[in-house]
Amino acid sequence: MKRIGNYWVDERHNAWDVDRYTEQEAEELSKTLVDCYDCYDCRSCYDCCNCYGCHNCYDCSKCLDCRYCNDCRYCRFCWYCNDCCNCHNSWRCEGCRDCRDCSGCIDCQYCSGCSYCSGCQYCISCRSYTRSPQRYTTKQIGSRHDNTTFYYADGDLQVVCGCFRGNLEEFEAAVNATHKNNATYREQYLREINKVKVLFDLENTGEEV
């Protein structure tokens, strides 16, 4: 166990925050992980296989290829999941990506606030639309090196980027404020915003976004 920056790091590059754990506690938690790599503050995982990059996972069993999951249990192929429960793909789930607060979902991807869904892809609070929205998802960009998704239907455009959720004008303001000192990240997001305006023909319609 080595201290690297603000983390205790084991030989498989799993890490524990020094502000939360002592070196001895980190060593004990490391013993509870099986075949996990590059995970943070995880504990009590058993029979896991090839998990990496997970955060705050606990009591995991038979996980496979999990990445960047938070508070996941009994997961397979989960990416960027937060607080999912009763899904057929996040807490006892397979194939979910970027899900938050989902319940009863099957084969969902990039979902947020969904419940009792089946076969959904790139959804966010589907009930706010009267029809399935058009959607555009960026490549991994910004300081989080993650996707941003734009949804458009019924004269309404919503943006989901990490914890942010709002319209295009609010998102542009948030980008300029958050990355005012980082031209690279700011330009990455502004380039995608301009692309979306063209993609959904927002510059010519005068619609509220």
C-alpha positions in Angstrom: 0.0 0.0 0.0 1.4 3.4 -1.1 0.3 6.9 -0.5 -0.1 8.7 -3.9 -1.4 12.2 -3.6 -4.5 12.1 -1.4 -5.1 8.3 -1.8 -3.8 5.0 -0.4 -3.2 2.9 -3.5 -2.8 -0.9 -3.6 -0.9 -3.0 -6.1 -3.9 -3.2 -8.4 -4.2 0.6 -8.4 -7.4 0.6 -6.3 -7.4 3.7 -4.1 -9.0 5.0 -0.9 -9.2 8.6 0.2 -6.7 9.4 3.0 -9.3 11.8 4.5 -11.7 8.9 5.0 -9.5 5.9 5.6 -6.3 5.2 7.5 -3.6 3.1 5.8 -4.5 0.1 7.9 -8.2 0.5 6.9 -7.2 0.8 3.2 -5.2 -2.4 3.5 -8.1 -4.3 5.0 -10.5 -3.0 2.4 -8.1 -3.9 -0.4 -8.3 -7.6 0.8 -12.1 -7.5 0.2 -11.8 -6.7 -3.5 -11.4 -9.5 -6.1 -10.0 -8.8 -9.6 -10.8 -5.1 -9.3 -8.6 -2.4 -10.8 -8.5 1.4 -10.6 -11.5 1.5 -8.2 -12.0 4.2 -5.6 -13.3 3.8 -2.0 -14.8 0.4 -2.8 -15.3 -2.4 -0.3 -16.7 -5.9 0.3 -16.8 -7.1 -3.4 -16.8 -10.8 -3.8 -16.7 -13.0 -7.0 -16.2 -9.9 -9.1 -14.4 -10.2 -12.4 -12.6 -7.5 -14.3 -14.2 -4.5 -12.6 -12.4 -1.2 -12.9 -12.9 2.5 -12.3 -15.8 2.0 -9.9 -16.5 4.4 -7.1 -18.0 3.6 -3.7 -19.3 0.2 -4.6 -20.1 -2.3 -1.8 -21.4 -5.8 -1.4 -20.9 -6.5 -5.1 -21.3 -10.0 -6.3 -20.6 -11.5 -9.7 -19.8 -8.1 -11.3 -18.3 -8.1 -14.8 -16.8 -5.2 -16.8 -18.3 -2.5 -14.5 -16.9 1.0 -15.1 -17.4 4.2 -13.2 -20.3 2.9 -11.2 -21.5 4.5 -7.9 -23.3 2.5 -5.2 -23.8 -0.5 -7.5 -24.7 -4.0 -6.4 -25.0 -7.2 -8.4 -24.0 -5.3 -11.6 -22.8 -6.5 -15.0 -21.6 -4.2 -17.8 -22.7 -1.0 -15.9 -21.1 2.3 -16.9 -21.7 5.6 -15.1 -24.6 4.4 -13.0 -25.8 6.2 -9.8 -28.3 4.9 -7.3 -30.1 2.5 -9.6 -32.5 0.0 -8.1 -34.7 -2.8 -9.3 -33.4 -2.4 -12.9 -32.7 -5.3 -15.2 -29.4 -3.7 -15.8 -27.8 -1.7 -12.9 -28.7 -3.0 -9.5 -29.0 -6.6 -10.7 -28.6 -5.1 -14.2 -26.9 -5.8 -17.5 -26.0 -3.3 -20.1 -27.0 0.0 -18.5 -24.9 3.1 -19.1 -25.1 6.5 -17.5 -28.3 5.7 -15.6 -29.6 7.7 -12.6 -32.5 6.9 -10.3 -33.9 4.2 -12.7 -36.3 1.6 -11.6 -37.7 -1.4 -13.3 -35.7 -0.7 -16.5 -34.5 -3.1 -19.2 -31.7 -2.3 -21.6 -31.7 1.4 -20.8 -28.8 3.6 -21.8 -28.1 7.2 -20.8 -31.3 7.3 -18.7 -32.2 9.7 -15.9 -35.3 9.7 -13.7 -36.9 6.8 -15.7 -39.2 4.2 -14.2 -40.8 1.0 -15.5 -39.0 1.4 -18.8 -38.3 -1.4 -21.3 -36.0 -1.1 -24.3 -35.2 2.5 -23.8 -32.1 4.3 -25.1 -30.8 7.7 -24.3 -33.8 8.7 -22.2 -34.3 11.4 -19.6 -37.5 11.7 -17.8 -39.4 10.4 -20.9 -42.7 11.5 -19.4 -41.8 15.2 -20.0 -42.2 14.6 -23.7 -45.4 13.6 -25.6 -43.2 11.7 -28.0 -39.8 10.1 -28.1 -37.3 12.9 -28.3 -34.6 13.3 -30.9 -31.2 13.1 -29.3 -27.6 13.9 -29.9 -24.7 12.6 -27.7 -21.2 14.0 -27.9 -18.0 12.1 -27.7 -16.2 12.2 -24.3 -15.3 15.8 -23.7 -14.6 18.3 -21.0 -13.0 18.0 -17.6 -15.0 14.9 -16.8 -14.1 13.3 -20.1 -17.7 12.2 -20.5 -20.6 12.4 -22.9 -23.2 15.2 -23.0 -26.6 14.4 -24.4 -29.1 16.8 -26.0 -32.8 15.9 -26.2 -35.2 17.7 -28.5 -39.0 17.2 -28.9 -42.2 19.1 -28.7 -40.4 22.4 -29.1 -38.3 21.7 -26.0 -34.6 21.0 -25.7 -33.0 19.6 -22.6 -29.3 19.0 -21.9 -27.8 16.4 -19.6 -24.2 16.7 -18.7 -23.1 15.1 -15.4 -25.2 16.6 -12.7 -26.4 19.4 -15.0 -29.9 19.3 -16.5 -31.4 22.3 -18.2 -32.1 24.0 -21.5 -29.5 25.1 -24.0 -29.2 28.7 -22.8 -28.7 27.6 -19.2 -26.1 25.0 -20.3 -24.2 27.6 -22.3 -24.1 29.9 -19.4 -23.0 27.1 -17.1 -20.2 26.2 -19.5 -18.9 29.8 -19.7 -19.0 30.1 -15.9 -17.5 26.7 -15.1 -14.7 26.8 -17.7 -14.0 30.6 -17.9 -10.4 29.8 -17.1 -10.0 26.8 -19.3 -10.3 27.7 -23.0 -9.9 24.1 -24.2 -12.9 22.6 -22.2 -15.0 25.8 -22.9 -14.4 25.5 -26.7 -15.2 21.8 -26.7 -18.6 22.4 -25.2 -19.4 25.6 -27.2 -18.5 23.7 -30.4 -21.1 21.0 -29.5 -23.7 23.6 -28.6 -23.3 25.3 -32.0 -23.5 21.9 -33.6 -26.8 21.2 -31.8 -28.2 24.5 -32.9 -27.6 23.5 -36.5 -28.7 19.9 -36.0 -32.1 20.8 -34.6 -32.4 24.0 -36.7 -32.8 26.1 -33.6 -31.2 29.2 -35.1 -33.9 29.5 -37.7 -37.1 28.5 -35.9 -36.8 31.0 -33.0 -38.1 28.3 -30.7 -37.5 28.5 -26.9 -34.9 26.1 -25.8 
